[in-house]
Amino acid sequence: MKTRSIVGTLLAAAVAVVVPCAPSMAAPDEAMKPAAEMANLKWFDGNWTCEGAVNPGPMGPGGKMSGTVKSHSDLGGFWQSGMVRSTMGGKPAMEGMFHMTYDPGPKQYVLLWVDNMGAYSHETSTGWDGDKIVFSGQTAMGGKQMQSRDTFTKNGAASMKHDWEGQMDGATWTPMGSETCKRAAGAAKK
């Protein structure tokens, strides 16, 4: 009898938890729509070529770099996604992917990054301030974590500057690199 009452009590508790949640798990009556703020990320659409430099530091000796970025609206307009490829001298090529979105809860943009060196990051931004958008957050690479900051500055209709920084000591922002990227002709700014 005790076993039956324990099982019955557990079953009743499970029903009490699941039944009130059922309406929130049901499919919405109409399709979800991306936040209107996603239109602010369309500026990144297109194929870009980039030239710049990585600063010497704990990650290596630094040097000139060049690369490409292919960025587009993705997953029904909920994300701005892109593939980055770059080379620096005789070093192995770097490949990475980014995904940006707008989170209407905290009212902030989110930038996620992963690459072929095992690095990943999660950064947020309040949005464009004039021609500049700054993302800051946490980056992990090679078993180490640090605060990171990526700043994108528009330089006209088809050019931007990208600067990235890290807090290697946990307190001081250290410039890690900078590049200027130009959008290929025919890739419309939206």
Contacts in CASP RR format, 6 or more apart in sequence:
PFRMAT RR
TARGET T0000
AUTHOR 0000-0000-0000
METHOD contacts of the structure
MODEL  1
MKTRSIVGTLLAAAVAVVVPCAPSMAAPDEAMKPAAEMANLKWFDGNWTC
EGAVNPGPMGPGGKMSGTVKSHSDLGGFWQSGMVRSTMGGKPAMEGMFHM
TYDPGPKQYVLLWVDNMGAYSHETSTGWDGDKIVFSGQTAMGGKQMQSRD
TFTKNGAASMKHDWEGQMDGATWTPMGSETCKRAAGAAKK
32 78 0 8 1.000
34 76 0 8 1.000
34 77 0 8 1.000
34 78 0 8 1.000
34 102 0 8 1.000
35 102 0 8 1.000
35 104 0 8 1.000
37 102 0 8 1.000
37 104 0 8 1.000
37 109 0 8 1.000
38 73 0 8 1.000
38 77 0 8 1.000
38 78 0 8 1.000
38 80 0 8 1.000
38 101 0 8 1.000
38 102 0 8 1.000
39 190 0 8 1.000
40 102 0 8 1.000
40 109 0 8 1.000
40 127 0 8 1.000
40 128 0 8 1.000
41 73 0 8 1.000
41 80 0 8 1.000
41 100 0 8 1.000
41 101 0 8 1.000
41 102 0 8 1.000
41 109 0 8 1.000
42 73 0 8 1.000
42 80 0 8 1.000
42 189 0 8 1.000
42 190 0 8 1.000
43 154 0 8 1.000
43 189 0 8 1.000
43 190 0 8 1.000
44 71 0 8 1.000
44 80 0 8 1.000
44 100 0 8 1.000
44 152 0 8 1.000
45 71 0 8 1.000
45 72 0 8 1.000
45 73 0 8 1.000
45 80 0 8 1.000
45 187 0 8 1.000
45 188 0 8 1.000
45 189 0 8 1.000
45 190 0 8 1.000
46 69 0 8 1.000
46 70 0 8 1.000
46 71 0 8 1.000
46 72 0 8 1.000
46 183 0 8 1.000
46 184 0 8 1.000
46 187 0 8 1.000
47 68 0 8 1.000
47 69 0 8 1.000
47 70 0 8 1.000
47 183 0 8 1.000
47 184 0 8 1.000
47 187 0 8 1.000
48 68 0 8 1.000
48 69 0 8 1.000
48 70 0 8 1.000
48 71 0 8 1.000
48 160 0 8 1.000
48 181 0 8 1.000
48 182 0 8 1.000
48 183 0 8 1.000
48 184 0 8 1.000
49 66 0 8 1.000
49 67 0 8 1.000
49 68 0 8 1.000
49 181 0 8 1.000
49 182 0 8 1.000
49 184 0 8 1.000
50 65 0 8 1.000
50 66 0 8 1.000
50 67 0 8 1.000
50 68 0 8 1.000
50 69 0 8 1.000
50 86 0 8 1.000
50 162 0 8 1.000
50 179 0 8 1.000
50 180 0 8 1.000
50 181 0 8 1.000
50 182 0 8 1.000
51 64 0 8 1.000
51 65 0 8 1.000
51 66 0 8 1.000
51 67 0 8 1.000
51 179 0 8 1.000
51 180 0 8 1.000
52 64 0 8 1.000
52 65 0 8 1.000
52 66 0 8 1.000
52 177 0 8 1.000
52 178 0 8 1.000
52 179 0 8 1.000
52 180 0 8 1.000
53 62 0 8 1.000
53 63 0 8 1.000
53 64 0 8 1.000
53 65 0 8 1.000
53 177 0 8 1.000
53 178 0 8 1.000
53 179 0 8 1.000
54 62 0 8 1.000
54 63 0 8 1.000
54 65 0 8 1.000
54 88 0 8 1.000
54 176 0 8 1.000
54 177 0 8 1.000
55 62 0 8 1.000
55 174 0 8 1.000
55 175 0 8 1.000
55 176 0 8 1.000
55 177 0 8 1.000
56 62 0 8 1.000
56 63 0 8 1.000
57 176 0 8 1.000
58 168 0 8 1.000
59 141 0 8 1.000
59 176 0 8 1.000
62 88 0 8 1.000
63 88 0 8 1.000
63 89 0 8 1.000
64 88 0 8 1.000
64 89 0 8 1.000
65 86 0 8 1.000
65 87 0 8 1.000
65 88 0 8 1.000
65 89 0 8 1.000
65 179 0 8 1.000
66 86 0 8 1.000
66 87 0 8 1.000
67 84 0 8 1.000
67 85 0 8 1.000
67 86 0 8 1.000
67 87 0 8 1.000
67 179 0 8 1.000
68 84 0 8 1.000
68 85 0 8 1.000
68 86 0 8 1.000
69 82 0 8 1.000
69 83 0 8 1.000
69 84 0 8 1.000
69 181 0 8 1.000
70 82 0 8 1.000
70 83 0 8 1.000
71 80 0 8 1.000
71 81 0 8 1.000
71 82 0 8 1.000
71 98 0 8 1.000
72 80 0 8 1.000
72 81 0 8 1.000
72 82 0 8 1.000
73 79 0 8 1.000
73 80 0 8 1.000
74 80 0 8 1.000
74 81 0 8 1.000
74 82 0 8 1.000
74 99 0 8 1.000
75 81 0 8 1.000
78 101 0 8 1.000
79 99 0 8 1.000
79 100 0 8 1.000
79 101 0 8 1.000
80 99 0 8 1.000
80 100 0 8 1.000
80 101 0 8 1.000
81 97 0 8 1.000
81 98 0 8 1.000
81 99 0 8 1.000
81 100 0 8 1.000
82 97 0 8 1.000
82 98 0 8 1.000
82 99 0 8 1.000
83 95 0 8 1.000
83 96 0 8 1.000
83 97 0 8 1.000
84 94 0 8 1.000
84 95 0 8 1.000
84 96 0 8 1.000
84 97 0 8 1.000
84 98 0 8 1.000
84 115 0 8 1.000
85 93 0 8 1.000
85 94 0 8 1.000
85 95 0 8 1.000
85 96 0 8 1.000
86 93 0 8 1.000
86 94 0 8 1.000
87 93 0 8 1.000
87 94 0 8 1.000
88 94 0 8 1.000
93 116 0 8 1.000
94 115 0 8 1.000
94 116 0 8 1.000
94 117 0 8 1.000
95 115 0 8 1.000
95 116 0 8 1.000
96 113 0 8 1.000
96 114 0 8 1.000
96 115 0 8 1.000
96 116 0 8 1.000
97 113 0 8 1.000
97 114 0 8 1.000
97 115 0 8 1.000
98 111 0 8 1.000
98 112 0 8 1.000
98 113 0 8 1.000
99 111 0 8 1.000
99 112 0 8 1.000
100 109 0 8 1.000
100 110 0 8 1.000
100 111 0 8 1.000
100 112 0 8 1.000
101 109 0 8 1.000
101 110 0 8 1.000
102 108 0 8 1.000
102 109 0 8 1.000
102 110 0 8 1.000
103 109 0 8 1.000
103 110 0 8 1.000
103 124 0 8 1.000
106 124 0 8 1.000
107 126 0 8 1.000
108 124 0 8 1.000
108 125 0 8 1.000
108 126 0 8 1.000
108 127 0 8 1.000
109 124 0 8 1.000
109 125 0 8 1.000
109 126 0 8 1.000
109 127 0 8 1.000
109 133 0 8 1.000
109 135 0 8 1.000
110 122 0 8 1.000
110 123 0 8 1.000
110 124 0 8 1.000
111 121 0 8 1.000
111 122 0 8 1.000
111 123 0 8 1.000
111 124 0 8 1.000
111 125 0 8 1.000
111 135 0 8 1.000
111 150 0 8 1.000
112 120 0 8 1.000
112 121 0 8 1.000
112 122 0 8 1.000
113 119 0 8 1.000
113 120 0 8 1.000
113 121 0 8 1.000
113 123 0 8 1.000
113 139 0 8 1.000
114 120 0 8 1.000
117 141 0 8 1.000
117 142 0 8 1.000
118 141 0 8 1.000
118 142 0 8 1.000
119 139 0 8 1.000
119 140 0 8 1.000
119 141 0 8 1.000
119 142 0 8 1.000
120 139 0 8 1.000
120 140 0 8 1.000
120 141 0 8 1.000
121 137 0 8 1.000
121 138 0 8 1.000
121 139 0 8 1.000
121 140 0 8 1.000
121 148 0 8 1.000
122 137 0 8 1.000
122 138 0 8 1.000
123 135 0 8 1.000
123 136 0 8 1.000
123 137 0 8 1.000
123 138 0 8 1.000
123 139 0 8 1.000
123 148 0 8 1.000
123 149 0 8 1.000
123 150 0 8 1.000
124 135 0 8 1.000
124 136 0 8 1.000
124 137 0 8 1.000
125 133 0 8 1.000
125 134 0 8 1.000
125 135 0 8 1.000
125 136 0 8 1.000
127 133 0 8 1.000
131 153 0 8 1.000
131 154 0 8 1.000
131 155 0 8 1.000
131 156 0 8 1.000
132 151 0 8 1.000
132 152 0 8 1.000
132 153 0 8 1.000
132 154 0 8 1.000
133 151 0 8 1.000
133 152 0 8 1.000
134 149 0 8 1.000
134 150 0 8 1.000
134 151 0 8 1.000
134 152 0 8 1.000
135 149 0 8 1.000
135 150 0 8 1.000
135 151 0 8 1.000
136 147 0 8 1.000
136 148 0 8 1.000
136 149 0 8 1.000
136 150 0 8 1.000
137 147 0 8 1.000
137 148 0 8 1.000
137 149 0 8 1.000
138 145 0 8 1.000
138 146 0 8 1.000
138 147 0 8 1.000
138 148 0 8 1.000
139 145 0 8 1.000
139 146 0 8 1.000
139 147 0 8 1.000
139 148 0 8 1.000
139 166 0 8 1.000
146 166 0 8 1.000
146 167 0 8 1.000
146 168 0 8 1.000
146 170 0 8 1.000
147 166 0 8 1.000
147 167 0 8 1.000
147 170 0 8 1.000
148 164 0 8 1.000
148 165 0 8 1.000
148 166 0 8 1.000
148 167 0 8 1.000
149 164 0 8 1.000
149 165 0 8 1.000
149 166 0 8 1.000
149 173 0 8 1.000
150 162 0 8 1.000
150 163 0 8 1.000
150 164 0 8 1.000
151 161 0 8 1.000
151 162 0 8 1.000
151 163 0 8 1.000
151 164 0 8 1.000
151 165 0 8 1.000
152 160 0 8 1.000
152 161 0 8 1.000
152 162 0 8 1.000
153 160 0 8 1.000
153 161 0 8 1.000
153 162 0 8 1.000
153 163 0 8 1.000
154 160 0 8 1.000
155 161 0 8 1.000
155 180 0 8 1.000
157 189 0 8 1.000
158 182 0 8 1.000
158 183 0 8 1.000
158 185 0 8 1.000
158 187 0 8 1.000
158 189 0 8 1.000
159 180 0 8 1.000
159 181 0 8 1.000
159 182 0 8 1.000
159 183 0 8 1.000
160 180 0 8 1.000
160 181 0 8 1.000
161 178 0 8 1.000
161 179 0 8 1.000
161 180 0 8 1.000
161 181 0 8 1.000
162 178 0 8 1.000
162 179 0 8 1.000
162 180 0 8 1.000
162 181 0 8 1.000
163 175 0 8 1.000
163 177 0 8 1.000
163 178 0 8 1.000
164 175 0 8 1.000
164 176 0 8 1.000
164 177 0 8 1.000
164 178 0 8 1.000
165 173 0 8 1.000
165 174 0 8 1.000
165 175 0 8 1.000
165 176 0 8 1.000
165 177 0 8 1.000
166 173 0 8 1.000
166 174 0 8 1.000
166 176 0 8 1.000
167 173 0 8 1.000
167 174 0 8 1.000
168 174 0 8 1.000
183 189 0 8 1.000
END
